[in-house]
């Protein structure tokens, strides 16, 4: 599969477009196809537990308070504000962990 690169430059006041055609490797074409379909992301893997441990205490407590007060929509909105890359599975996993911590605190 050939890849066409467009280069625009000015010469003598007129704008010209130069086309360069190069041969793409199979991995480049696969990566391009996956990125167009949205099935492959070039961002590093998001670990919600690792990111939660890096949060400052007031933000951790705000998330924990939303869970304690059963404010699911506020919790998910706060997750998206803090971590735009998070998804519904990340929110659910963190919520389960926070609920487990809450249940441990209730024992004492």
C-alpha positions in Angstrom: 0.0 0.0 0.0 1.3 3.4 -0.9 1.2 6.4 1.4 0.9 9.9 -0.1 2.5 12.8 1.8 1.4 16.3 1.0 3.9 19.2 1.2 2.9 22.7 0.6 5.4 25.4 -0.1 5.5 28.8 -1.7 7.6 29.6 -4.7 7.5 33.0 -6.3 4.3 34.0 -4.5 2.4 31.0 -5.7 1.5 28.1 -3.5 2.3 24.7 -4.8 1.6 21.2 -3.5 4.1 18.5 -3.8 3.1 14.9 -3.6 5.5 12.3 -2.4 4.5 8.7 -2.6 6.3 6.1 -0.5 5.7 2.4 0.2 4.2 1.8 3.7 5.2 -1.2 5.7 2.4 -3.7 6.7 2.6 -2.6 10.4 2.1 1.1 9.4 -1.0 0.3 7.4 -2.4 -2.0 10.1 -1.8 0.8 12.7 -3.5 3.3 10.5 -6.5 1.1 9.9 -6.8 0.4 13.6 -6.6 4.0 14.6 -9.3 4.9 12.0 -11.6 2.2 13.4 -10.9 3.3 17.0 -9.8 -0.1 18.0 -6.2 0.7 18.8 -5.1 3.5 21.0 -1.6 4.9 21.1 -2.0 6.1 24.7 -0.3 4.1 27.4 -2.5 1.7 29.4 -4.5 3.6 32.0 -4.3 2.1 35.5 -7.0 3.7 37.7 -5.6 2.3 41.0 -2.1 3.6 40.3 -3.6 7.0 39.3 -5.7 7.0 42.4 -2.7 6.4 44.6 -1.0 9.5 43.0 -4.0 11.8 43.8 -3.7 14.4 46.5 -5.7 13.7 49.7 -8.6 16.2 49.1 -9.4 14.7 45.7 -9.2 11.2 47.1 -11.6 12.2 49.9 -14.0 13.9 47.4 -14.2 10.6 45.4 -14.7 8.6 48.6 -17.4 11.0 49.8 -19.3 10.6 46.6 -19.3 6.9 47.1 -20.3 7.1 50.8 -23.2 9.4 50.0 -24.3 7.2 47.1 -23.9 10.0 44.6 -23.1 7.9 41.5 -23.5 10.6 38.9 -21.3 13.1 40.8 -18.7 10.3 41.3 -18.6 9.5 37.5 -18.4 13.2 36.6 -15.6 13.7 39.0 -13.8 10.7 37.5 -14.0 12.2 34.1 -12.8 15.6 35.3 -9.8 14.1 37.1 -9.0 11.5 34.5 -10.4 12.2 31.0 -9.0 8.9 29.7 -10.9 6.9 32.2 -13.9 4.8 31.1 -16.9 3.2 32.8 -14.9 0.1 33.7 -12.3 2.2 35.5 -15.0 4.0 37.4 -16.6 0.7 38.4 -13.3 -0.9 39.5 -12.4 2.1 41.6 -15.9 2.3 43.1 -15.6 -1.4 44.1 -12.3 -0.8 45.8 -13.6 2.3 47.6 -16.7 0.4 48.8 -14.5 -2.4 50.1 -12.4 0.1 52.1 -15.6 1.7 53.4 -16.9 -1.7 54.5 -13.6 -2.3 56.3 -13.9 1.0 58.1 -17.5 0.2 59.2 -16.2 -2.9 61.1 -14.3 -0.8 63.5 
